[in-house]
Amino acid sequence: VQLQASGGGLVQPGGSLRLSCAAAGLVFRLNTMDWYRQAPGKQREFVANITSDRVTNYADSVKSRFTISRDNVKRTVDLQMNSLKPEDTAVYYCKTMYKYRNYWGQGTLVTVSS
């Protein structure tokens, strides 16, 4: 299983970014896909996930600002991030579980700063 995250960068407070994670090596349409993030000096935390039935869940800190979506044809899961705040600065990772094992992408850095 391979997960490749992309789309990070530097954005001003209040701005938007769209992250994407491309998956290979699994039956993508059957898997729940997660986004996590890790800020400097902090533990990795859950951000959002989307199930195979497209049910979505969000951390309270990002609800109403972030939207997770998936494209089962392209085998990608996206995270649209709006109204970004400095506290959203982190490395963002996509994750999935396959055959009882967690797989993580390499992470993409999001920096929110003026």
Helices and strands as residue ranges (DSSP letters): E 2-6, E 9-11, E 17-24, G 28-30, E 33-38, E 45-50, E 56-58, E 66-71, E 76-81, G 86-88, E 90-98, E 101-104, E 108-112
